[in-house]
Amino acid sequence: MTLSPQQIRLLKQTFLDYQQTSEFLERPLIIDKAQGLYYWDSDGKRYFDSIGGIFVASLGHRHPRVVEAVKRQLDLITFAPPLHGVSDITLQFVDKLASVSPQGLTFVKPYSGGSESVESALKFVRQYYKQTGRAQKYKFVSRYYGYHGSSFGAMSASGTGKRKTPFEPQMAGFLKVMPPTCLRDRFDSWEECNRFAAGMFEDVIVQEDPNTVAGIIVEPVGNTGGIITPTNEYYRMLREICDRHDVMLIFDEIITGYGKTGSMFAAQTYGVTPDIICGGKGLSSGVLPLGAMIARQDMGDAFFGPAESEIQFAHGNTFAGNPLACAAGIAVIDEIVERNLCAKAGRLGEYLRGKLEGLKQYGVVREVRGKGILLGVELVKDTDTNEPFPELGRDLKQTALDNGLIMRIDPSWFAVAPALIAEETDMDELVDLIDKSLKQALDKIQR
């Protein structure tokens, strides 16, 4: 792709997420159009979007139902003053999201995205404990390799070293344990490894003093660690640990939410109900920025009282609950529910997983993992030593783009999460593109 002098100048006036602009300029991608499962660049080349942008376009790009909902809302109200009132469509969204959330999680606050949702949850839990007589509870325990957002609180809860070190010191009160994938080779079984990994949370809580620990925050399926997929028992253990020590369990479902795992939320897929769910990304199918904090109703009730009590949540965001975004969110939820797309994600995911397992023929795939259509493939130099293979991932990223395929590659694993509108024939096309790109990347390395 050839860039104009103006495009080059403008690229140097901004920044791209987690990549060096000089490297991007060597092989740029300027996207002009999107529809359904595909992007088109400014040269007219088509790309299969295997991750919905970045786990965002849950119903594909420019889904007509969502676009029409926003168009209708444009004729009514596009912004409500958050210090003075709330729009009716925002209240309808609160009701709609609560209706599909795990039982008891009906206290909803819409936001502009995932980072805001996580930041809100962390502050919500700290204030909740302060005004219910347990002010000393302020610490949070999370996992290394976890990613919870770009704001300072969310970043401090994250365990992604190089994404944090430029901005350290991080906030106080955030502790980490290892995810089970980092410990698996020390145990005879995945189940035993998960029991040990879950128990580490309790070890930290006990050693820190449970009276000082407010919450555990985890992604049910961990993205930045390579689609880390713990066992059901792992999350049952976390629930029991939190109950024993009066600690809140927070699920960061910014990536896993809204049908991808075979249920509306991964909490339902795992059969474990947290105290708070943080959502974002796919909630609006990428049409407008939208996220939400979904909490237990009794926790929300603790913030309700006479004005003189001053127990309202001391938090706000200008675009939280934006009417246009909420209209999009309602349309997304309705489409998922009415077309039973959660069940479809489960069926489609099994089909896709089977196709991805076929990549093991090349001797560089250790494991295919994930839930529903959110799946990851771990790349290794050989399946005897299971040594990571980042060189392959780096070449795969380029061969995939050359072949018109966008995936999440980082670089010893890759992930896919096709939109819920996909069919089996689309999965065939996707895996054919992956297969072709993987073979080309291997050829480049072996030359």
MIVO-53638 format. One record per residue: x, y, z of N, C-alpha, C in turn. Coordinates in steps of 0.05 Angstrom, whole numbers. Example, Ala and Ser with C-alpha at 12.3 -4.5 7.8 and 13.67 -1.06 7.14 Angstrom:
      n.u      n.v      n.w     ca.u     ca.v     ca.w      c.u      c.v      c.w
      264     -114      156      246      -90      156      264      -66      156
      257      -45      142      273      -21      143      258        1      157
This chain:
      n.u      n.v      n.w     ca.u     ca.v     ca.w      c.u      c.v      c.w
       17      -24        0        0        0        0       18       25        0
       12       43      -18       26       68      -20       11       90       -6
       24      104       12       12      126       27       18      153       14
       -1      171       17        4      198        7       21      213       27
       34      235       18       50      251       37       33      261       61
        8      267       56       -9      276       78      -14      254       98
      -19      230       88      -24      207      106        1      201      123
       24      203      111       49      199      126       52      220      148
       47      245      140       49      267      159       29      263      182
        5      256      176      -15      253      197      -10      229      215
        1      207      204        9      185      221       30      192      241
       47      211      233       68      220      252       57      240      272
       32      249      268       20      267      287        2      253      307
        1      226      306      -15      211      324        1      186      333
      -11      166      345        3      142      351      -16      118      347
       -4       95      343      -19       70      339      -15       53      364
      -35       38      371      -35       23      396      -13        2      397
        5        4      416       25      -17      422       42      -24      398
       48       -5      380       66      -10      359       81       16      351
      104       12      340      121       35      332      111       45      304
      106       71      302       96       82      277      116       78      254
      141       79      260      161       75      238      158       47      226
      153       27      243      149        0      232      123       -2      217
      102       11      227       77       10      213       79       23      185
       95       44      183       98       58      158      111       40      136
      126       20      145      138        2      126      118      -15      112
       96      -24      126       75      -40      115       48      -30      126
       39       -7      118       15        5      130      -11       -9      122
      -31       -5      139      -58      -15      133      -78        8      139
      -88       20      118     -108       41      121     -135       29      112
     -154       27      131     -180       14      126     -200       35      118
     -214       30       96     -234       49       87     -263       40       90
     -267       14       92     -295        3       92     -296      -23      108
     -319      -28      120     -324      -53      134     -353      -62      130
     -357      -87      128     -384      -98      126     -384     -127      134
     -401     -135      153     -403     -163      162     -377     -173      173
     -365     -193      160     -340     -206      169     -315     -195      155
     -318     -172      140     -296     -164      124     -289     -134      127
     -263     -128      123     -253     -101      119     -243      -98       90
     -242      -73       81     -229      -66       56     -210      -43       61
     -185      -46       50     -167      -24       54     -170       -3       32
     -155       18       33     -158       40       14     -150       33      -14
     -137        9      -18     -131       -1      -45     -152      -20      -55
     -173      -25      -38     -194      -43      -46     -190      -72      -39
     -168      -78      -25     -162     -106      -17     -181     -114        6
     -191     -138        5     -210     -148       25     -195     -165       46
     -203     -162       71     -191     -177       94     -213     -191      109
     -209     -216      115     -227     -231      133     -220     -222      162
     -240     -211      175     -236     -201      203     -243     -224      222
     -223     -238      231     -229     -262      248     -232     -255      278
     -229     -229      285     -232     -222      314     -251     -199      318
     -267     -193      298     -287     -171      302     -273     -145      309
     -252     -138      293     -237     -114      299     -217     -120      320
     -225     -119      345     -209     -129      368     -229     -139      389
     -243     -161      382     -264     -173      399     -287     -154      403
     -292     -136      384     -313     -115      387     -338     -120      370
     -334     -125      344     -357     -127      326     -371     -155      330
     -385     -158      352     -397     -183      359     -417     -193      339
     -431     -174      325     -450     -181      304     -440     -174      277
     -414     -171      274     -402     -163      249     -404     -133      246
     -391     -123      225     -390      -94      221     -416      -84      208
     -424      -61      219     -447      -46      208     -472      -64      206
     -478      -78      228     -501      -95      229     -526      -78      226
     -544      -85      207     -566      -67      201     -585      -60      224
     -590      -80      242     -607      -75      264     -595      -54      283
     -570      -56      287     -556      -37      306     -554      -10      293
     -548       -9      268     -546       17      254     -573       31      253
     -594       16      248     -621       28      247     -629       39      275
     -622       24      296     -629       33      323     -615       60      329
     -590       63      321     -576       89      325     -589      111      308
     -596      105      284     -609      125      266     -635      135      279
     -651      116      290     -676      125      303     -671      143      327
     -650      135      342     -644      151      366     -634      179      359
     -621      182      336     -612      208      327     -634      229      325
     -658      219      320     -681      238      318     -694      245      344
     -684      233      366     -696      238      392     -677      253      411
     -655      241      419     -636      254      437     -609      241      434
     -588      256      432     -561      245      428     -544      248      453
     -552      265      472     -537      269      496     -555      279      518
     -552      267      542     -567      276      566     -547      287      586
     -554      309      601     -535      321      620     -532      303      645
     -509      290      649     -507      270      670     -509      282      699
     -504      308      702     -507      320      729     -536      329      735
     -553      326      715     -580      336      718     -602      316      712
     -596      297      694     -616      278      687     -605      254      672
     -623      237      663     -615      213      648     -636      208      626
     -628      197      604     -647      193      582     -663      167      587
     -686      166      576     -703      142      579     -690      118      566
     -677      122      543     -664       99      529     -642       88      546
     -629      104      563     -608       94      581     -620       76      602
     -643       84      613     -657       67      632     -667       41      620
     -676       43      595     -684       18      580     -660        0      577
     -636       11      572     -612       -5      569     -605      -18      596
     -607       -4      618     -602      -15      644     -620      -40      649
     -645      -36      642     -664      -58      646     -658      -82      628
     -651      -76      603     -645      -97      584     -620     -113      592
     -599      -99      600     -574     -113      607     -578     -129      633
     -592     -118      652     -598     -132      677     -613     -158      671
     -631     -157      651     -648     -180      646     -632     -205      635
     -608     -200      624     -593     -223      613     -568     -229      630
     -564     -214      651     -541     -218      669     -546     -241      689
     -525     -252      701     -529     -273      721     -548     -263      743
     -562     -282      755     -582     -276      775     -570     -258      798
     -585     -237      804     -577     -219      826     -560     -196      817
     -549     -197      793     -532     -175      782     -550     -157      766
     -563     -138      779     -582     -121      766     -576      -91      770
     -555      -85      784     -547      -57      788     -527      -50      765
     -536      -33      747     -521      -29      722     -514        0      718
     -489        6      711     -481       33      703     -467       31      676
     -478       43      655     -465       43      629     -442       63      628
     -421       55      613     -398       72      609     -390       73      579
     -368       85      573     -359       88      546     -341       65      537
     -335       47      554     -318       24      546     -308        9      570
     -290      -11      564     -281      -29      584     -264      -17      606
     -245        0      599     -228       12      619     -244       28      639
     -263       43      630     -281       58      648     -297       39      666
     -306       16      655     -321       -3      671     -304      -15      693
     -279      -22      687     -262      -33      707     -255      -12      728
     -248       11      719     -241       33      738     -264       38      757
     -288       38      747     -312       42      763     -315       20      783
     -311       -5      775     -315      -28      793     -295      -27      816
     -270      -20      810     -250      -18      832     -258        3      852
     -266       26      843     -274       48      861     -300       41      875
     -318       28      861     -344       20      873     -340        2      897
     -322      -18      893     -317      -37      915     -304      -24      938
     -284       -6      933     -271        8      955     -290       25      971
     -307       40      956     -326       57      971     -347       41      985
     -355       19      973     -375        1      986     -365       -8     1013
     -340      -17     1014     -329      -27     1039     -326       -4     1059
     -319       20     1050     -316       43     1068     -342       49     1082
     -364       50     1067     -389       59     1079     -406       36     1090
     -394       12     1091     -408      -11     1104     -391      -21     1128
     -373       -3     1137     -358       -9     1162     -333      -25     1159
     -322      -28     1135     -298      -43     1131     -278      -27     1114
     -272       -3     1123     -257       16     1107     -228        7     1102
     -218      -12     1117     -190      -21     1114     -187      -40     1090
     -210      -49     1078     -208      -68     1056     -205      -52     1030
     -181      -53     1018     -176      -37      994     -159      -51      973
     -147      -73      980     -128      -87      961     -143     -104      941
     -131     -108      917     -142     -126      897     -121     -145      888
     -129     -170      883     -111     -191      874     -120     -199      845
     -101     -199      827     -106     -207      800      -84     -225      790
      -83     -229      763      -64     -248      752      -43     -234      735
      -19     -245      735        1     -238      715      -10     -247      688
       -3     -231      668      -13     -235      640      -42     -224      636
      -55     -217      658      -82     -206      655      -80     -177      645
     -100     -169      629     -102     -141      620     -130     -131      626
     -131     -108      641     -157      -98      650     -163      -70      640
     -145      -58      625     -151      -31      614     -127      -12      616
     -131       12      605     -109       31      602     -109       53      623
     -130       56      639     -130       76      660     -113       67      683
     -106       85      702      -85       77      722      -94       55      740
     -119       55      749     -128       33      766     -129        7      751
     -141        7      727     -142      -17      711     -115      -27      703
      -96       -8      697      -69      -16      691      -55      -29      715
      -60      -18      738      -48      -29      762      -58      -57      768
      -83      -63      761      -94      -90      764      -83     -109      743
      -73      -98      721      -63     -115      699      -36     -126      706
      -30     -149      693       -4     -162      697       13     -164      673
       12     -143      656       26     -143      630       50     -124      633
       73     -135      639       96     -120      646      103      -96      629
      109     -101      603      119      -80      586       98      -59      579
       72      -66      583       51      -46      579       49      -27      603
       61      -35      625       59      -19      650       84       -4      657
      107      -16      651      132       -5      661      138       24      653
      129       33      629      134       61      622      120       81      641
      100       72      655       83       90      671       86       85      701
      104       67      709      107       61      738      119       85      753
      115       86      779      103       66      796       73       64      793
       63       39      794       34       35      793       21       42      820
       -5       42      820      -20       48      845      -15       27      866
      -16       35      891      -12       16      913      -37       -1      916
      -33      -25      928      -56      -42      935      -64      -62      914
      -46      -67      895      -52      -87      874      -32     -109      874
      -41     -134      877      -24     -157      881      -30     -177      858
      -10     -194      852      -13     -213      829       -6     -241      837
      -19     -260      823      -12     -288      825       -8     -298      796
        4     -322      793        9     -333      766      -16     -346      756
      -21     -344      730      -43     -359      717      -35     -389      715
      -55     -406      712      -48     -435      711      -30     -443      687
      -31     -429      664      -15     -437      642       15     -434      648
       22     -416      666       51     -413      673       61     -435      691
       43     -451      702       51     -471      722       46     -499      712
       34     -502      689       23     -528      680       44     -550      678
       68     -543      670       89     -564      666      100     -575      692
       91     -564      714      100     -573      740       81     -594      752
       58     -599      738       38     -617      749       31     -639      730
       20     -660      741       14     -684      725      -11     -680      708
      -29     -661      717      -54     -657      702      -61     -627      703
      -77     -619      683      -87     -592      681     -105     -585      705
     -120     -605      713     -138     -601      736     -123     -595      762
     -102     -611      766      -85     -607      790      -72     -580      790
      -62     -572      766      -50     -546      763      -69     -523      770
      -93     -526      760     -113     -505      766     -121     -503      795
     -121     -526      809     -127     -525      838     -105     -510      852
      -80     -515      845      -58     -501      857      -59     -471      851
      -64     -465      825      -65     -436      817      -87     -421      831
     -110     -434      834     -132     -421      848     -126     -417      878
     -112     -437      889     -105     -435      918      -85     -412      923
      -70     -404      903      -51     -382      907      -66     -356      914
      -90     -352      904     -106     -328      912     -111     -328      942
     -118     -351      952     -123     -352      981      -98     -348      997
      -76     -359      987      -50     -355     1001      -44     -326     1004
      -47     -311      982      -41     -282      982      -61     -267     1001
      -86     -274     1000     -106     -260     1017     -100     -265     1046
      -93     -289     1053      -87     -296     1081      -62     -281     1090
      -41     -282     1074      -15     -269     1081      -17     -239     1082
      -35     -227     1066      -38     -198     1066      -57     -189     1088
      -72     -208     1100      -93     -203     1120     -119     -198     1106
     -138     -217     1107     -164     -214     1094     -178     -188     1100
     -173     -176     1123     -186     -151     1130     -177     -128     1113
     -156     -132     1097     -146     -110     1079     -152     -115     1050
     -163     -139     1043     -167     -146     1015     -196     -142     1007
     -200     -127      985     -227     -120      976     -237     -138      954
     -219     -146      936     -230     -161      913     -209     -177      898
     -219     -196      883     -204     -211      862     -215     -202      836
     -198     -195      817     -208     -189      790     -193     -206      769
     -208     -220      753     -197     -237      732     -214     -236      707
     -200     -242      684     -215     -247      659     -221     -277      659
     -247     -285      656     -253     -313      656     -237     -329      635
     -233     -317      611     -214     -328      592     -194     -306      587
     -169     -311      594     -148     -290      594     -137     -286      566
     -141     -262      555     -132     -256      528     -102     -254      525
      -90     -234      539      -62     -228      534      -43     -250      541
      -52     -269      557      -35     -292      563      -37     -314      543
      -54     -310      522      -57     -330      502      -82     -347      504
     -105     -333      509     -131     -347      513     -129     -368      535
     -120     -359      558     -118     -376      582     -146     -385      590
     -150     -411      592     -177     -422      597     -177     -441      621
     -180     -430      645     -180     -447      669     -204     -466      669
     -203     -485      688     -225     -504      691     -248     -491      706
     -272     -505      704     -295     -496      719     -289     -496      749
     -275     -517      758     -268     -519      786     -252     -495      796
     -234     -486      779     -217     -462      786     -235     -439      795
     -256     -433      779     -273     -411      786     -292     -417      809
     -299     -442      812     -315     -449      836     -298     -444      861
     -272     -451      859     -254     -446      882     -251     -417      888
     -248     -400      867     -246     -371      872     -271     -360      885
     -294     -370      877     -319     -361      890     -319     -369      919
     -311     -393      925     -310     -402      953     -290     -386      970
     -267     -380      958     -246     -365      972     -257     -337      978
     -270     -324      959     -281     -298      964     -302     -298      985
     -319     -319      985     -340     -321     1006     -328     -325     1033
     -307     -341     1035     -294     -346     1061     -282     -321     1073
     -272     -303     1057     -256     -281     1067     -270     -254     1062
     -295     -254     1055     -310     -229     1051     -295     -211     1030
     -290     -223     1007     -276     -210      985     -294     -211      960
     -295     -190      945     -311     -189      921     -298     -202      898
     -313     -218      883     -303     -231      858     -313     -214      834
     -294     -203      819     -300     -187      796     -291     -201      771
     -310     -205      753     -303     -217      727     -300     -194      706
     -277     -192      694     -273     -174      672     -281     -189      646
     -306     -183      637     -317     -196      614     -318     -178      590
     -299     -160      589     -297     -141      566     -293     -156      540
     -278     -178      540     -274     -194      516     -294     -218      516
     -299     -230      538     -315     -255      539     -345     -251      537
     -354     -226      542     -383     -221      544     -397     -221      518
     -424     -224      520     -443     -221      497     -441     -243      477
     -442     -268      487     -447     -290      470     -422     -307      461
     -399     -296      463     -375     -309      451     -370     -337      463
     -375     -341      489     -367     -366      501     -389     -387      501
     -412     -380      488     -434     -399      487     -456     -391      506
     -452     -371      522     -472     -359      540     -469     -328      537
     -489     -314      547     -486     -285      546     -461     -275      560
     -455     -288      582     -430     -282      597     -415     -308      603
     -388     -306      605     -372     -329      612     -379     -338      640
     -388     -320      657     -397     -329      684     -418     -351      682
     -436     -348      663     -457     -368      659     -446     -393      646
     -426     -390      629     -413     -413      617     -399     -430      638
     -385     -416      657     -371     -430      678     -389     -438      701
     -414     -427      702     -432     -434      724     -424     -421      751
     -410     -399      750     -401     -385      774     -410     -355      772
     -424     -346      792     -434     -318      792     -415     -300      808
     -403     -281      796     -386     -262      810     -403     -241      824
     -391     -223      838     -405     -200      851     -408     -177      831
     -389     -175      813     -389     -153      793     -379     -164      766
     -392     -155      745     -382     -160      718     -376     -134      705
     -352     -132      692     -345     -109      676     -347     -116      647
     -361     -100      631     -365     -106      603     -357      -83      585
     -354      -89      560     -347      -69      540     -346      -82      513
     -329      -72      495     -324      -83      468     -350      -91      454
     -357     -117      454     -378     -127      437     -406     -118      444
     -409     -103      466     -435      -95      475     -450      -77      455
     -435      -62      438     -448      -46      418     -441      -55      390
     -428      -78      388     -418      -89      363     -400      -69      348
     -387      -52      364     -367      -33      352     -380       -9      339
     -406       -5      341     -419       18      328     -413       44      343
     -414       42      370     -408       66      387     -394       56      412
     -377       72      425     -364       64      449     -384       58      472
     -383       34      483     -402       27      504     -391        5      522
     -394        8      547     -386      -12      567     -406      -11      590
     -402      -27      610     -420      -27      633     -408      -41      657
     -414      -31      681     -409      -45      706     -435      -56      715
     -436      -82      720     -460      -96      729     -454     -109      756
     -468     -100      777     -462     -108      804     -486     -120      818
     -481     -133      840     -503     -144      856     -521     -121      865
     -547     -125      864     -566     -104      871     -563      -95      900
     -556     -113      918     -553     -105      946     -529      -87      950
     -509      -90      933     -486      -71      934     -495      -44      925
     -511      -43      903     -521      -17      894     -539       -4      915
     -554      -20      929     -572       -9      950     -557        5      972
     -532       -2      976     -515       10      997     -508       39      990
     -513       47      965     -508       75      957     -533       92      956
     -555       81      965     -581       95      964     -588      105      992
     -594      131      994     -602      142     1020     -608      171     1018
     -614      185     1040     -620      214     1039     -595      229     1030
     -600      253     1018     -578      269     1007     -557      275     1028
     -567      280     1053     -548      288     1074     -529      266     1082
     -536      241     1075     -518      218     1082     -493      218     1065
     -494      230     1041     -471      231     1023     -459      203     1017
     -476      184     1012     -466      157     1006     -469      150      976
     -477      169      960     -478      164      931     -450      157      920
     -449      142      899     -423      134      887     -409      159      878
     -385      164      888     -370      189      882     -355      186      857
     -369      183      835     -356      176      809     -374      185      786
     -362      192      764     -378      199      740     -361      202      716
     -373      198      693     -360      201      667     -380      215      648
     -370      235      633     -387      252      617     -404      236      597
     -393      217      584     -407      202      563     -419      175      573
     -418      171      599     -430      146      610     -460      146      605
     -470      124      594     -498      122      589     -508      139      565
     -490      145      546     -497      161      523     -521      148      509
     -541      164      502     -566      153      490     -561      137      464
     -544      148      447     -538      133      422     -525      106      427
     -506      106      445     -492       81      451     -512       61      464
     -529       71      481     -548       53      495     -568       41      475
     -576       57      455     -594       47      435     -580       24      419
     -555       27      414     -540        6      400     -538      -19      418
     -533      -15      444     -530      -37      462     -556      -54      464
     -579      -40      465     -605      -54      466     -608      -71      441
     -602      -60      418     -605      -74      393     -587      -99      392
     -563      -97      402     -544     -119      403     -556     -142      420
     -564     -135      444     -575     -155      463     -599     -168      451
     -617     -152      440     -642     -164      428     -635     -183      405
     -616     -176      389     -608     -193      366     -597     -220      377
     -579     -218      397     -567     -242      408     -588     -260      420
     -607     -249      435     -628     -265      449     -648     -276      429
     -658     -259      411     -679     -268      393     -670     -289      373
     -645     -288      365     -634     -307      346     -618     -329      359
     -619     -330      386     -606     -351      401     -576     -354      393
     -563     -331      391     -535     -332      381     -515     -343      401
     -523     -344      427     -505     -356      446     -501     -386      440
     -524     -399      435     -523     -428      429     -508     -432      402
     -513     -414      384     -499     -416      358     -469     -413      362
     -460     -395      380     -432     -392      385     -420     -418      396
     -435     -432      413     -425     -457      423     -422     -478      401
     -442     -480      383     -440     -500      361     -418     -492      341
     -417     -467      334     -397     -457      315     -369     -460      326
     -367     -455      352     -341     -458      365     -330     -486      364
     -348     -506      368     -339     -534      367     -329     -541      339
     -344     -531      319     -336     -536      291     -309     -523      286
     -306     -498      294     -281     -483      289     -258     -496      304
     -262     -504      329     -241     -517      345     -231     -542      330
     -250     -558      319     -242     -582      305     -225     -576      281
     -231     -555      267     -216     -547      244     -188     -537      252
     -187     -522      274     -161     -512      284     -143     -534      294
     -155     -555      305     -139     -578      314     -124     -591      291
     -134     -588      266     -121     -598      243      -94     -585      238
      -89     -562      249      -63     -548      246      -41     -563      260
      -48     -581      278      -27     -596      292      -10     -613      274
      -19     -617      249       -4     -633      230       23     -621      224
       27     -595      229       52     -581      224       72     -584      246
       64     -596      268       83     -600      290       91     -576      306
       76     -554      304       83     -529      318       59     -519      335
       39     -535      339       16     -527      355       15     -543      380
       18     -530      403       17     -544      428      -12     -550      436
      -29     -529      433      -56     -532      444      -75     -512      430
      -99     -521      427     -121     -504      419     -139     -501      444
     -145     -476      452     -160     -473      477     -180     -449      474
     -198     -447      493     -217     -425      493     -245     -436      499
     -264     -418      496     -292     -425      501     -309     -414      478
     -328     -429      468     -345     -420      447     -328     -413      422
     -334     -389      411     -319     -381      387     -294     -364      394
     -289     -360      420     -264     -347      429     -243     -368      433
     -226     -371      413     -207     -393      413     -178     -383      408
     -159     -397      419     -131     -390      416     -115     -415      409
      -93     -411      394      -75     -432      386      -47     -425      395
      -35     -442      411       -7     -437      421       13     -449      402
       33     -433      395       54     -441      376       79     -448      391
       91     -471      383      116     -480      396      136     -489      374
      162     -491      381      181     -500      361      178     -529      355
      172     -545      376      164     -573      372      148     -582      396
      132     -602      392      114     -610      414      127     -630      433
      153     -634      431      167     -649      452      177     -630      474
      190     -608      466      200     -589      486      180     -568      493
      161     -562      475      141     -541      478      154     -514      482
      177     -510      470      190     -484      471      174     -463      455
      170     -439      466      155     -419      451      167     -413      424
      151     -403      405      160     -399      378      152     -371      369
      163     -350      381      155     -323      374      163     -315      346
      185     -327      335      193     -320      308      171     -328      288
      158     -351      293      136     -360      276      113     -340      277
      106     -332      301       84     -313      304       89     -287      290
      114     -277      291      120     -251      278      117     -254      248
      126     -276      237      123     -280      208       94     -285      200
       80     -300      218       52     -306      213       35     -280      211
       41     -261      228       27     -236      227       28     -223      200
       52     -225      187       55     -212      161       43     -229      139
       47     -255      140       35     -272      119        5     -272      120
       -7     -270      144      -36     -268      147      -46     -243      133
      -34     -220      139      -42     -195      126      -39     -197       96
      -17     -209       87      -13     -212       58      -35     -228       45
      -46     -247       60      -68     -264       50      -95     -253       56
      -97     -229       67     -123     -217       72     -136     -228       97
     -120     -232      119     -131     -243      144     -121     -226      167
     -140     -218      184     -133     -204      209     -138     -222      233
     -117     -227      248     -119     -243      273     -105     -229      295
     -109     -239      319      -94     -230      343      -70     -248      346
      -45     -237      342      -21     -253      344       -2     -240      363
       10     -256      382       24     -241      404       47     -255      418
       69     -263      405       72     -275      379       74     -305      382
       73     -317      406       75     -346      409       47     -359      410
       27     -344      402        0     -355      401      -16     -336      383
      -38     -346      373      -57     -329      359      -85     -335      368
     -103     -315      365     -131     -319      374     -150     -310      352
     -173     -323      352     -195     -316      334     -220     -315      350
     -239     -298      342     -265     -296      354     -284     -284      333
     -292     -300      314     -309     -290      292     -335     -279      302
     -347     -260      287     -373     -249      294     -394     -271      295
     -414     -267      312     -436     -286      316     -453     -290      291
     -450     -274      271     -465     -277      246     -452     -298      228
     -428     -308      234     -413     -326      217     -428     -353      215
     -422     -368      194     -432     -395      189     -408     -414      186
     -414     -439      183     -393     -459      180     -376     -454      155
     -389     -445      134     -373     -440      110     -353     -417      114
     -361     -398      131     -342     -377      138     -318     -388      154
     -324     -407      172     -302     -419      187     -283     -435      169
     -295     -447      148     -278     -461      129     -259     -441      115
     -270     -419      107     -253     -398       94     -232     -388      113
     -239     -383      138     -221     -373      158     -197     -393      162
     -203     -418      167     -182     -437      172     -165     -442      147
     -177     -441      124     -161     -443      100     -140     -420       98
     -149     -396      106     -130     -373      105     -109     -376      127
     -116     -386      150      -96     -391      171      -76     -412      162
      -87     -434      151      -69     -456      142      -49     -446      121
      -59     -431      102      -42     -420       81      -21     -402       93
      -29     -384      111      -11     -365      123       10     -378      141
        1     -399      156       20     -413      173       41     -428      157
       33     -441      135       52     -455      118       73     -435      106
       63     -412       98       82     -392       86      101     -381      107
       91     -377      132      108     -368      153      130     -389      160
      122     -414      161      141     -435      166      162     -437      144
      153     -433      119      172     -434       96      192     -412       99
      183     -388      107      202     -365      110      223     -371      131
      215     -383      153      234     -389      174      254     -411      166
      245     -430      151      261     -453      144      279     -448      120
      277     -426      106      295     -420       84      324     -417       92
